[in-house]
Amino acid sequence: MPLHVPPAPAPALRSVLAALDSASAVHDAHTPALRSLEGQLSVELPLPVHVLEPVTSVGRPPRTRLTGWRFLIRSGERFVAAADTRLTADGWAFSHFFEGPYVAATERALRQAEAPGTRYQPRLLSVPELYMLTLWLHRGVGADPGSGLPGAADLLVPLAPAPPGIAAYRPHPVSELLPVLTHRLAPAALATPA
């Protein structure tokens, strides 16, 4: 699955680069890896971050919205942290640095998705109510990375740690995983027939 990584908005990238150059932003971050590293850091693999909106009615197709861009930060041969940006009234702005399991999980899922085959545009899809993050492999490689819904030809790859009963790193067709997520997210009153 060769990946076509979309370019991030230039202001989002600039905000991350400025934060990396700021000693106070790096020092104040809850990322010991960034504070302890010496040498060159690079910002790579910009991924649009979409959030699956709460399910409000049974049968309504799930909706997503773009909430930011995530950049992986490399030191040498490995990714050590990530930086998130968010859209403000003034445009794209740096939000925060972080490290933890999703950095390595994103790298692993992207590496797996590089296998030959169908081309995809990588995105991240967050499901906050389930504390879940997936690599969304969008079939429309030339599509606007800030819009769109998971389509029938797309794949969702849950990142570790995944919720109980959902296999991490296994590519799921949208038609297989989205109904499971929708069922788990549907309010009890909506899930029960009258």
Contact map, one row per residue, 1 for C-alpha under 8 A:
11100000000000000000000000000000000000000000000000000000000000000000000000000000000000000000000000000000000000001111111100000000000000000000000000000000000000000000000000000000000000000000000000
11110000000000000000000000000000000000000000000000000000000000000000000000000000000000000000000000000000000000001111111100000000000000000000000000000000000000000000000000000000000000000000000000
11111000000000000000000000000000000000000000000000000000000000000000000000000000000000000000000000000000000000001100001111000000000000000000000000000000000000000000000000000000000000000000000000
01111100000000000000000000000000000000000000000000000000000000000000000000000000000000000000000000000000000000000000001111000000000000000000100000000000000000000000000000000000000000000000000000
00111110000000000000000000000000000000000000111000000000000000000000000000000000000000000000000000000000000000000000000011000000000000000000000000000000000000000000000000000000000000000000000000
00011111000000000000000000000000000000000000011000000000000000000000000000000000000000000000000000000000000000000000000011000000000000000000000010000000000000000000000000000000000000000000000000
00001111100000000000000000000000000000000000010000000000000000000000000000000000000000000000000000000000000000000000000000000000000000000000000000000000000000000000000000000000000000000000000000
00000111110110000000000000000000000000000000011100000000000000000000100000000000000000000000000000000000000000000000000000000000000000000000000000000000000000000000000000000000000000000000000000
00000011111110000000000000000000000000000000000000000000000000000000000000000000000000000001000000000000000000000000000000000000000000000000000000000000000000000000000000000000000000000000000000
00000001111111000000000000000000000000000000000000000000000000000000000000000000000000000000000000000000000000000000000000000000000000000000000000000000000000000000000000000000000000000000000000
00000000111111100000000000000000000000000000000000000000000000000000000000000000000000000011100000000000000000000000000000000000000000000000000000000000000000000000000000000000000000000000000000
00000001111111110000000000000000000000000000000000000000000000000000100000000000000011000001110000000000000000000000000000000000000000000000000000000000000000000000000000000000000000000000000000
00000001111111111000000000000000000000000000000000000000000000000000000000000000000000000000000000000000000000000000000000000000000000000000000000000000000000000000000000000000000000000000000000
00000000011111111100000000000000000000000000000000000000000000000000000000000000000000000000000000000000000000000000000000000000000000000000000000000000000000000000000000000000000000000000000000
00000000001111111110000000000000000000000000000000000000000000000000000000000000000010000001110000000000000000000000000000000000000000000000000000000000000000000000000000000000000000000000000000
00000000000111111111000000000000000000000000000000000000000000000000000000000000001110000000110000000000000000000000000000000000000000000000000000000000000000000000000000000000000000000000000000
00000000000011111111100000000000000000000010000000000000000000000000000000000000000000000000000000000000000000000000000000000000000000000000000000000000000000000000000000000000000000000000000000
00000000000001111111110000000000000000000000000000000000000000000000000000000000000000000000000000000000000000000000000000000000000000000000000000000000000000000000000000000000000000000000000000
00000000000000111111110011000000000000000000000000000000000000000000000000000000000000000000010000000000000000000000000000000000000000000000000000000000000000000000000000000000000000000000000000
00000000000000011111111011000000000000000000000000000000000000000000000000000000000000000000000000000000000000000000000000000000000000000000000000000000000000000000000000000000000000000000000000
00000000000000001111111000000000000000000000000000000000000000000000000000000000000000000000000000000000000000000000000000000000000000000000000000000000000000000000000000000000000000000000000000
00000000000000000111111111000000000000000000000000000000000000000000000000000000000000000000000000000000000000000000000000000000000000000000000000000000000000000000000000000000000000000000000000
00000000000000000001111111100000000000000000000000000000000000000000000000000000000000000000000000000000000000000000000000000000000000000000000000000000000000000000000000000000000000000000000000
00000000000000000000011111110000000000000000000000000000000000000000000000000000000000000000000000000000000000000000000000000000000000000000000000000000000000000000000000000000000000000000000000
00000000000000000011011111111000000000000000000000000000000000000000000000000000000000000000000000000000000000000000000000000000000000000000000000000000000000000000000000000000000000000000000000
00000000000000000011011111111010011000000000000000000000000000000000000000000000000000000000000010000000000000000000000000000000000000000000000000000000000000000000000000000000000000000000000000
00000000000000000000001111111000001000000000000000000000000000000000000000000000000000000000000000000000000000000000000000000000000000000000000000000000000000000000000000000000000000000000000000
00000000000000000000000111111100000000000000000000000000000000000000000000000000000000000000000000000000000000000000000000000000000000000000000000000000000000000000000000000000000000000000000000
00000000000000000000000011111111000000000000000000000000000000000000000000000000000000000000000111000000000000000000000000000000000000000000000000000000000000000000000000000000000000000000000000
00000000000000000000000000011111000000000000000000000000000000000000000000000000000000000000000011100000000000000000000000000000000000000000000000000000000000000000000000000000000000000000000000
00000000000000000000000001001111111000000000000000000000000000000000000000000000100000000000000011100000000000000000000000000000000000000000000000000000000000000000000000000000000000000000000000
00000000000000000000000000001111111100000000000000000000000000000000000000000000000000000000000000000000000000000000000000000000000000000000000000000000000000000000000000000000000000000000000000
00000000000000000000000000000011111110000000000000000000000000000000000000000001100000000000000000100000000000000000000000000000000000000000000000000000000000000000000000000000000000000000000000
00000000000000000000000001000011111110000000000000000000000000000000000000000001100000000000000000000000000000000000000000000000000000000000000000000000000000000000000000000000000000000000000000
00000000000000000000000001100011111110000000000000000000000000000000000000000000000000000000000000000000000000000000000000000000000000000000000000000000000000000000000000000000000000000000000000
00000000000000000000000000000001111111000000000000000000000000000000000000000000000000000000000000000000000000000000000000000000000000000000000000000000000000000000000000000000000000000000000000
00000000000000000000000000000000111111100000000000000000000000000000000000100000000000000000000000000000000000000000000000000000000000000000000000000000000000000000000000000000000000000000000000
00000000000000000000000000000000000111110000000000000000000000000000000000000000000000000000000000000000000000000000000000000000000000000000000000000000000000000000000000000000000000000000000000
00000000000000000000000000000000000011111000000000000000000000000000000000100000000000000000000000000000000000000000000000000000000000000000000000000000000000000000000000000000000000000000000000
00000000000000000000000000000000000001111100000000000000000000000000000000110000000000000000000000000000000000000000000000000000000000000000000000000000000000000000000000000000000000000000000000
00000000000000000000000000000000000000111110000000000000000000000000000011110000000000000000000000000000000000000000000000000000000000000000000000000000000000000000000000000000000000000000000000
00000000000000000000000000000000000000011111000000000000000000000000000011100000000000000000000000000000000000000000000000000000000000000000000000000000000000000000000000000000000000000000000000
00000000000000001000000000000000000000001111100000000000000000000000001111000000000000000000000000000000000000000000000000000000000000000000000000000000000000000000000000000000000000000000000000
00000000000000000000000000000000000000000111110000000000000000000000001111000000000000000000000000000000000000000000000000000000000000000000000000000000000000000000000000000000000000000000000000
00001000000000000000000000000000000000000011111000000000000000000000001100000000000000000000000000000000000000000000000000000000000000000000000000000000000000000000000000000000000000000000000000
00001111000000000000000000000000000000000001111100000000000000000000111100000000000000000000000000000000000000000000000000000000000000000000000000000000000000000000000000000000000000000000000000
00001101000000000000000000000000000000000000111110000000000000000000111000000000000000000000000000000000000000000000000001110000000000000000000000000000000000000000000000000000000000000000000000
00000001000000000000000000000000000000000000011111000000000000000111110000000000000000000000000000000000000000000000000000110000000000000000000011000000000000000000000000000000000000000000000000
00000000000000000000000000000000000000000000001111100000000000000111110000000000000000000000000000000000000000000000000000111100000000000000000000000000000000000000000000000000000000000000000000
00000000000000000000000000000000000000000000000111110000000000011111000000000000000000000000000000000000000000000000000000111100000000000000000001000000000000000000000000000000000000000000000000
00000000000000000000000000000000000000000000000011111000000000011110000000000000000000000000000000000000000000000000000000001111000000000000000000000000000000000000000000000000000000000000000000
00000000000000000000000000000000000000000000000001111100000001111000000000000000000000000000000000000000000000000000000000001111000000000000000000000000000000000000000000000000000000000000000000
00000000000000000000000000000000000000000000000000111110000001111000000000000000000000000000000000000000000000000000000000000010000000000000000000000000000000000000000000000000000000000000000000
00000000000000000000000000000000000000000000000000011111000000000000000000000000000000000000000000000000000000000000000000000000100000000000000000000000000000000000000000000000000000001100000000
00000000000000000000000000000000000000000000000000001111110101000000000000000000000000000000000000000000000000000000000000000000000000000000000000000000000000000000000000000000000001001110000000
00000000000000000000000000000000000000000000000000000111110100000000000000000000000000000000000000000000000000000000000000000000000000000000000000000000000000000000000000000000000000000110010000
00000000000000000000000000000000000000000000000000000011111100000000000000000000000000000000000000000000000000000000000000000000000000000000000000000000000000000000000000000000000000000100010000
00000000000000000000000000000000000000000000000000000011111100000000000000000000000000000000000000000000000000000000000000000000000000000000000000000000000000000000000000000000000000000100011000
00000000000000000000000000000000000000000000000000000000111110000000000000000000000000000000000000000000000000000000000000000000000000000000000000000000000000000000000000000000000000000000000000
00000000000000000000000000000000000000000000000000000011111111000000000000000000000000000000000000000000000000000000000000000000000000000000000000000000000000000000000000000000000000000000000000
00000000000000000000000000000000000000000000000000000000001111100000000000000000000000000000000000000000000000000000000000000000000000000000000000000000000000000000000000000000000000000000000000
00000000000000000000000000000000000000000000000000011010000111110000000000000000000000000000000000000000000000000000000000000000000000000000000000001000000000000000000000000000000001000000000000
00000000000000000000000000000000000000000000000000011000000011111000000000000000000000000000000000000000000000000000000000000000000000000000000000001000000000000000000000000000000000000000000000
00000000000000000000000000000000000000000000000001111000000001111100000000000000000000000000000000000000000000000000000000000000000000000000000000011000000000000000000000000000000000000000000000
00000000000000000000000000000000000000000000000001111000000000111110000000000000000000000000000000000000000000000000000000000000000000000000000001100000000000000000000000000000000000000000000000
00000000000000000000000000000000000000000000000111100000000000011111000000000000000000000000000000000000000000000000000000000000000000000000000001100000000000000000000000000000000000000000000000
00000000000000000000000000000000000000000000000111100000000000001111100000000000000001100000000000000000000000000000000000000000000000000000000000000000000000000000000000000000000000000000000000
00000000000000000000000000000000000000000000000111000000000000000111110000000000000111100000000000000000000000000000000000000000000000000000000000000000000000000000000000000000000000000000000000
00000001000100000000000000000000000000000000011110000000000000000011111000000000000111000000000000000000000000000000000000000000000000000000000000000000000000000000000000000000000000000000000000
00000000000000000000000000000000000000000000011110000000000000000001111100000000011110000000000000000000000000000000000000000000000000000000000000000000000000000000000000000000000000000000000000
00000000000000000000000000000000000000000011111000000000000000000000111110000000011100000000000000000000000000000000000000000000000000000000000000000000000000000000000000000000000000000000000000
00000000000000000000000000000000000000000011110000000000000000000000011111000011111000000000000000000010000000000000000000000000000000000000000000000000000000000000000000000000000000000000000000
00000000000000000000000000000000000000001111000000000000000000000000001111100011111000000000000000000000000000000000000000000000000000000000000000000000000000000000000000000000000000000000000000
00000000000000000000000000000000000000001111000000000000000000000000000111111111100000000000000000000000000000000000000000000000000000000000000000000000000000000000000000000000000000000000000000
00000000000000000000000000000000000010111100000000000000000000000000000011111111000000000000000000000000000000000000000000000000000000000000000000000000000000000000000000000000000000000000000000
00000000000000000000000000000000000000011000000000000000000000000000000001111100000000000000000000000000000000000000000000000000000000000000000000000000000000000000000000000000000000000000000000
00000000000000000000000000000000000000000000000000000000000000000000000001111110000000000000000000000000000000000000000000000000000000000000000000000000000000000000000000000000000000000000000000
00000000000000000000000000000000000000000000000000000000000000000000000001111111000000000000000000000000000000000000000000000000000000000000000000000000000000000000000000000000000000000000000000
00000000000000000000000000000000000000000000000000000000000000000000000111101111110000000000000000000011001000000000000000000000000000000000000000000000000000000000000000000000000000000000000000
00000000000000000000000000000000110000000000000000000000000000000000000111100111110000000000000000100010000000000000000000000000000000000000000000000000000000000000000000000000000000000000000000
00000000000000000000000000000010110000000000000000000000000000000000000111000011111000000000000011110010000000000000000000000000000000000000000000000000000000000000000000000000000000000000000000
00000000000000000000000000000000000000000000000000000000000000000000011110000011111100000000000011100010000000000000000000000000000000000000000000000000000000000000000000000000000000000000000000
00000000000000010000000000000000000000000000000000000000000000000000011110000000111110000000011111000000000000000000000000000000000000000000000000000000000000000000000000000000000000000000000000
00000000000000010000000000000000000000000000000000000000000000000001111000000000011111000000011110000000000000000000000000000000000000000000000000000000000000000000000000000000000000000000000000
00000000000100110000000000000000000000000000000000000000000000000001110000000000001111100001111100000000000000000000000000000000000000000000000000000000000000000000000000000000000000000000000000
00000000000100000000000000000000000000000000000000000000000000000011100000000000000111110001111000000000000000000000000000000000000000000000000000000000000000000000000000000000000000000000000000
00000000000000000000000000000000000000000000000000000000000000000011000000000000000011111111100000000000000000000000000000000000000000000000000000000000000000000000000000000000000000000000000000
00000000000000000000000000000000000000000000000000000000000000000000000000000000000001111111100000000000000000000000000000000000000000000000000000000000000000000000000000000000000000000000000000
00000000000000000000000000000000000000000000000000000000000000000000000000000000000000111110000000000000000000000000000000000000000000000000000000000000000000000000000000000000000000000000000000
00000000000000000000000000000000000000000000000000000000000000000000000000000000000000111111000000000000000000000000000000000000000000000000000000000000000000000000000000000000000000000000000000
00000000001000000000000000000000000000000000000000000000000000000000000000000000000000111111100000000000000000000000000000000000000000000000000000000000000000000000000000000000000000000000000000
00000000101100100000000000000000000000000000000000000000000000000000000000000000000011110111110000000000000000000000000000000000000000000000000000000000000000000000000000000000000000000000000000
00000000001100110000000000000000000000000000000000000000000000000000000000000000000011110011111000000000000000000000000000000000000000000000000000000000000000000000000000000000000000000000000000
00000000000100110010000000000000000000000000000000000000000000000000000000000000001111000001111100000000000000000000000000000000000000000000000000000000000000000000000000000000000000000000000000
00000000000000000000000000000000000000000000000000000000000000000000000000000000001111000000111110000000000000000000000000000000000000000000000000000000000000000000000000000000000000000000000000
00000000000000000000000000001000000000000000000000000000000000000000000000000000001110000000011111000000000000000000000000000000000000000000000000000000000000000000000000000000000000000000000000
00000000000000000000000001001110000000000000000000000000000000000000000000000000111100000000001111100000000000000000000000000000000000000000000000000000000000000000000000000000000000000000000000
00000000000000000000000000001110000000000000000000000000000000000000000000000000111000000000000111110000000000000000000000000000000000000000000000000000000000000000000000000000000000000000000000
00000000000000000000000000000110100000000000000000000000000000000000000000000001110000000000000011111110000000000000000000000000000000000000000000000000000000000000000000000000000000000000000000
00000000000000000000000000000000000000000000000000000000000000000000000000000000100000000000000001111111000000000000000000000000000000000000000000000000000000000000000000000000000000000000000000
00000000000000000000000000000000000000000000000000000000000000000000000000000000000000000000000000111111100000000000000000000000000000000000000000000000000000011000000000000000000000000000000000
00000000000000000000000000000000000000000000000000000000000000000000000000000000000000000000000000111111110000000000000000000000000000000000000000000000000000111000000000000000000000000000000000
00000000000000000000000000000000000000000000000000000000000000000000000100000011110000000000000000111111111000000000000000000000000000000000000000000000000000000000000000000000000000000000000000
00000000000000000000000000000000000000000000000000000000000000000000000000000010000000000000000000011111111100000000000000000000000000000000000000000000000000000000000000000000000000000000000000
00000000000000000000000000000000000000000000000000000000000000000000000000000000000000000000000000001111111110000000000000000000000000000000000000000000000000110000000000000000000000000000000000
00000000000000000000000000000000000000000000000000000000000000000000000000000000000000000000000000000111111111000000000000000000000000100000000000000000000000100000000000000000000000000000000000
00000000000000000000000000000000000000000000000000000000000000000000000000000010000000000000000000000011111111100000000000000000000000000000000000000000000000000000000000000000000000000000000000
00000000000000000000000000000000000000000000000000000000000000000000000000000000000000000000000000000001111111110000000000000000000000000000000000000000000000000000000000000000000000000000000000
00000000000000000000000000000000000000000000000000000000000000000000000000000000000000000000000000000000111111111000000000000000000000100000000000000000000010100000000010000000000000000000000000
00000000000000000000000000000000000000000000000000000000000000000000000000000000000000000000000000000000011111111100000001000000000000100000000000000000000000000000000000000000000000000000000000
00000000000000000000000000000000000000000000000000000000000000000000000000000000000000000000000000000000001111111110000000000000000000000000000000000000000000000000000000000000000000000000000000
00000000000000000000000000000000000000000000000000000000000000000000000000000000000000000000000000000000000111111110000000000000000000000000000000000000000000000000000000000000000000000000000000
11100000000000000000000000000000000000000000000000000000000000000000000000000000000000000000000000000000000011111110000000000000000000000000000000000000000000000000000000000000000000000000000000
11100000000000000000000000000000000000000000000000000000000000000000000000000000000000000000000000000000000001111111000000000000000000000000000000000000000000000000000000000000000000000000000000
11000000000000000000000000000000000000000000000000000000000000000000000000000000000000000000000000000000000000111111100000000000000000000000000000000000000000000000000000000000000000000000000000
11000000000000000000000000000000000000000000000000000000000000000000000000000000000000000000000000000000000000000111110000000000000000000000000000000000000000000000000000000000000000000000000000
11000000000000000000000000000000000000000000000000000000000000000000000000000000000000000000000000000000000000000011111000000000000000000000000000000000000000000000000000000000000000000000000000
11000000000000000000000000000000000000000000000000000000000000000000000000000000000000000000000000000000000000000001111100000000000000000000000000000000000000000000000000000000000000000000000000
11110000000000000000000000000000000000000000000000000000000000000000000000000000000000000000000000000000000000000000111110000000000000000010100000000000000000000000000000000000000000000000000000
11110000000000000000000000000000000000000000000000000000000000000000000000000000000000000000000000000000000000000000011111000000000000001111100000000000000000000000000000000000000000000000000000
00111100000000000000000000000000000000000000000000000000000000000000000000000000000000000000000000000000000000000000001111100000000000001111110010000000000000000000000000000000000000000000000000
00111100000000000000000000000000000000000000001000000000000000000000000000000000000000000000000000000000000001000000000111110000000000111100000000000000000000000000000000000000000000000000000000
00000000000000000000000000000000000000000000001111000000000000000000000000000000000000000000000000000000000000000000000011111000000000111100000010000000000000000000000000000000000000000000000000
00000000000000000000000000000000000000000000001111000000000000000000000000000000000000000000000000000000000000000000000001111100000011110000000000000000000000000000000000000000000000000000000000
00000000000000000000000000000000000000000000000011110000000000000000000000000000000000000000000000000000000000000000000000111110000011110000000000000000000000000000000000000000000000000000000000
00000000000000000000000000000000000000000000000011110000000000000000000000000000000000000000000000000000000000000000000000011111001111000000000000000000000000000000000000000000000000000000000000
00000000000000000000000000000000000000000000000000111000000000000000000000000000000000000000000000000000000000000000000000001111111110000000000000000000000000000000000000000000000000000000000000
00000000000000000000000000000000000000000000000000110000000000000000000000000000000000000000000000000000000000000000000000000111111110000000000000000000000000000000000000000000000000000000000000
00000000000000000000000000000000000000000000000000000100000000000000000000000000000000000000000000000000000000000000000000000011111100000000000000000000000000000000000000000000000000001000000000
00000000000000000000000000000000000000000000000000000000000000000000000000000000000000000000000000000000000000000000000000000011111100000000000000000000000000000010000000000000000000001000000000
00000000000000000000000000000000000000000000000000000000000000000000000000000000000000000000000000000000000000000000000000000111111110000000000000000000000000000110000000000000000000000000000000
00000000000000000000000000000000000000000000000000000000000000000000000000000000000000000000000000000000000000000000000000000111111111000000000000000000000001101110000000000000000000000000000000
00000000000000000000000000000000000000000000000000000000000000000000000000000000000000000000000000000000000000000000000000011111001111100000000000000000000001100100000000000000000000000000000000
00000000000000000000000000000000000000000000000000000000000000000000000000000000000000000000000000000000000000000000000000011100000111110000000000000000000111100000000000000000000000000000000000
00000000000000000000000000000000000000000000000000000000000000000000000000000000000000000000000000000000010011000000000001111000000011111000000000000000000111100000000000000000000000000000000000
00000000000000000000000000000000000000000000000000000000000000000000000000000000000000000000000000000000000000000000000001111000000001111100000000000100011110000000000000000000000000000000000000
00000000000000000000000000000000000000000000000000000000000000000000000000000000000000000000000000000000000000000000000111100000000000111110000000000000011110000000000000000000000000000000000000
00000000000000000000000000000000000000000000000000000000000000000000000000000000000000000000000000000000000000000000000111100000000000011111100000000110111000000000000000000000000000000000000000
00000000000000000000000000000000000000000000000000000000000000000000000000000000000000000000000000000000000000000000001110000000000000001111100000000010110000000000000000000000000000000000000000
00000000000000000000000000000000000000000000000000000000000000000000000000000000000000000000000000000000000000000000000110000000000000000111111000000000000000000000000000000000000000000000000000
00010000000000000000000000000000000000000000000000000000000000000000000000000000000000000000000000000000000000000000001110000000000000000111111000000000000000000000000000000000000000000000000000
00000000000000000000000000000000000000000000000000000000000000000000000000000000000000000000000000000000000000000000000010000000000000000001111100000000000000000000000000000000000000000000000000
00000000000000000000000000000000000000000000000000000000000000000000000000000000000000000000000000000000000000000000000000000000000000000001111110100000000000000000000000000000000000000000000000
00000000000000000000000000000000000000000000000000000000000000000000000000000000000000000000000000000000000000000000000000000000000000000000011111110000000000000000000000000000000000000000000000
00000100000000000000000000000000000000000000000100000000000000000000000000000000000000000000000000000000000000000000000010100000000000000000001111110000000000000000000000000000000000000000000000
00000000000000000000000000000000000000000000000101000000000000001100000000000000000000000000000000000000000000000000000000000000000000000000000111110000000000000000000000000000000000000000000000
00000000000000000000000000000000000000000000000000000000000000001100000000000000000000000000000000000000000000000000000000000000000000000000001111111000000000000000000000000000000000000000000000
00000000000000000000000000000000000000000000000000000000000000010000000000000000000000000000000000000000000000000000000000000000000000000000000111111100000000000000000000000000000000000000000000
00000000000000000000000000000000000000000000000000000000000001110000000000000000000000000000000000000000000000000000000000000000000000000000000000111110000000000000000000000000000000000000000000
00000000000000000000000000000000000000000000000000000000000000000000000000000000000000000000000000000000000000000000000000000000000000010100000000011111010000000000000000000100000000000000000000
00000000000000000000000000000000000000000000000000000000000000000000000000000000000000000000000000000000000000000000000000000000000000000110000000001111110000000000000000000100000000000000000000
00000000000000000000000000000000000000000000000000000000000000000000000000000000000000000000000000000000000000000000000000000000000000000000000000000111110000000000000000001110000000000000000000
00000000000000000000000000000000000000000000000000000000000000000000000000000000000000000000000000000000000000000000000000000000000000000110000000000011111000000000000000001100000000000000000000
00000000000000000000000000000000000000000000000000000000000000000000000000000000000000000000000000000000000000000000000000000000000000011110000000000111111100000000000000001100000000000000000000
00000000000000000000000000000000000000000000000000000000000000000000000000000000000000000000000000000000000000000000000000000000000000011100000000000000111110000000000000111100000000000000000000
00000000000000000000000000000000000000000000000000000000000000000000000000000000000000000000000000000000000000000000000000000000000001111000000000000000011111000000000000111100100000000000000000
00000000000000000000000000000000000000000000000000000000000000000000000000000000000000000000000000000000000010000000000000000000000001111000000000000000001111100000000111110000000000000000000000
00000000000000000000000000000000000000000000000000000000000000000000000000000000000000000000000000000000000000000000000000000000000111100000000000000000000111110100011111100000000000000000000000
00000000000000000000000000000000000000000000000000000000000000000000000000000000000000000000000000000100110010000000000000000000000111100000000000000000000011111100000110000000000000000000000000
00000000000000000000000000000000000000000000000000000000000000000000000000000000000000000000000000001100100000000000000000000000000000000000000000000000000001111100000110000000000000000000000000
00000000000000000000000000000000000000000000000000000000000000000000000000000000000000000000000000001100000000000000000000000000000100000000000000000000000000111110000100000000000000000000000000
00000000000000000000000000000000000000000000000000000000000000000000000000000000000000000000000000000000000000000000000000000000001110000000000000000000000001111111011100000000000000000000000000
00000000000000000000000000000000000000000000000000000000000000000000000000000000000000000000000000000000000000000000000000000000011100000000000000000000000000001111110000000000000000000000000000
00000000000000000000000000000000000000000000000000000000000000000000000000000000000000000000000000000000000000000000000000000000000000000000000000000000000000000111110000000000000000000000000000
00000000000000000000000000000000000000000000000000000000000000000000000000000000000000000000000000000000000000000000000000000000000000000000000000000000000000000011111000000000000000000000000000
00000000000000000000000000000000000000000000000000000000000000000000000000000000000000000000000000000000000000000000000000000000000000000000000000000000000001000111111100000000000000000000000000
00000000000000000000000000000000000000000000000000000000000000000000000000000000000000000000000000000000000000000000000000000000000000000000000000000000000001000100111111000000000000000000000000
00000000000000000000000000000000000000000000000000000000000000000000000000000000000000000000000000000000000000000000000000000000000000000000000000000000000011111100011111000000000000000000000000
00000000000000000000000000000000000000000000000000000000000000000000000000000000000000000000000000000000000010000000000000000000000000000000000000000000000011110000001111100000000000000000000000
00000000000000000000000000000000000000000000000000000000000000000000000000000000000000000000000000000000000000000000000000000000000000000000000000000000000011000000001111110000000000000000000000
00000000000000000000000000000000000000000000000000000000000000000000000000000000000000000000000000000000000000000000000000000000000000000000000000000000001111000000000011111000000000000000000000
00000000000000000000000000000000000000000000000000000000000000000000000000000000000000000000000000000000000000000000000000000000000000000000000000000000001110000000000001111101100000000000000000
00000000000000000000000000000000000000000000000000000000000000000000000000000000000000000000000000000000000000000000000000000000000000000000000000000001111100000000000000111111100000000000000000
00000000000000000000000000000000000000000000000000000000000000000000000000000000000000000000000000000000000000000000000000000000000000000000000000000111111100000000000000011111110000000000000000
00000000000000000000000000000000000000000000000000000000000000000000000000000000000000000000000000000000000000000000000000000000000000000000000000000001000000000000000000001111111000000000000000
00000000000000000000000000000000000000000000000000000000000000000000000000000000000000000000000000000000000000000000000000000000000000000000000000000000000000000000000000011111111100000000000000
00000000000000000000000000000000000000000000000000000000000000000000000000000000000000000000000000000000000000000000000000000000000000000000000000000000000100000000000000011111111110000000000000
00000000000000000000000000000000000000000000000000000000000000000000000000000000000000000000000000000000000000000000000000000000000000000000000000000000000000000000000000000111111111000000000000
00000000000000000000000000000000000000000000000000000000000000000000000000000000000000000000000000000000000000000000000000000000000000000000000000000000000000000000000000000011111111100000000000
00000000000000000000000000000000000000000000000000000000000000000000000000000000000000000000000000000000000000000000000000000000000000000000000000000000000000000000000000000001111111110000000000
00000000000000000000000000000000000000000000000000000000000000000000000000000000000000000000000000000000000000000000000000000000000000000000000000000000000000000000000000000000111111111000000000
00000000000000000000000000000000000000000000000000000010000001000000000000000000000000000000000000000000000000000000000000000000000000000000000000000000000000000000000000000000011111111100000000
00000000000000000000000000000000000000000000000000000000000000000000000000000000000000000000000000000000000000000000000000000000000000000000000000000000000000000000000000000000001111111100001000
00000000000000000000000000000000000000000000000000000000000000000000000000000000000000000000000000000000000000000000000000000000000000000000000000000000000000000000000000000000000111111100000000
00000000000000000000000000000000000000000000000000000110000000000000000000000000000000000000000000000000000000000000000000000000110000000000000000000000000000000000000000000000000011111110000000
00000000000000000000000000000000000000000000000000000111110000000000000000000000000000000000000000000000000000000000000000000000000000000000000000000000000000000000000000000000000001111111011000
00000000000000000000000000000000000000000000000000000011000000000000000000000000000000000000000000000000000000000000000000000000000000000000000000000000000000000000000000000000000000001111111000
00000000000000000000000000000000000000000000000000000000000000000000000000000000000000000000000000000000000000000000000000000000000000000000000000000000000000000000000000000000000000000111111100
00000000000000000000000000000000000000000000000000000000000000000000000000000000000000000000000000000000000000000000000000000000000000000000000000000000000000000000000000000000000000000011111100
00000000000000000000000000000000000000000000000000000001110000000000000000000000000000000000000000000000000000000000000000000000000000000000000000000000000000000000000000000000000000000111111110
00000000000000000000000000000000000000000000000000000000010000000000000000000000000000000000000000000000000000000000000000000000000000000000000000000000000000000000000000000000000000100111111110
00000000000000000000000000000000000000000000000000000000000000000000000000000000000000000000000000000000000000000000000000000000000000000000000000000000000000000000000000000000000000000001111111
00000000000000000000000000000000000000000000000000000000000000000000000000000000000000000000000000000000000000000000000000000000000000000000000000000000000000000000000000000000000000000000011111
00000000000000000000000000000000000000000000000000000000000000000000000000000000000000000000000000000000000000000000000000000000000000000000000000000000000000000000000000000000000000000000000111
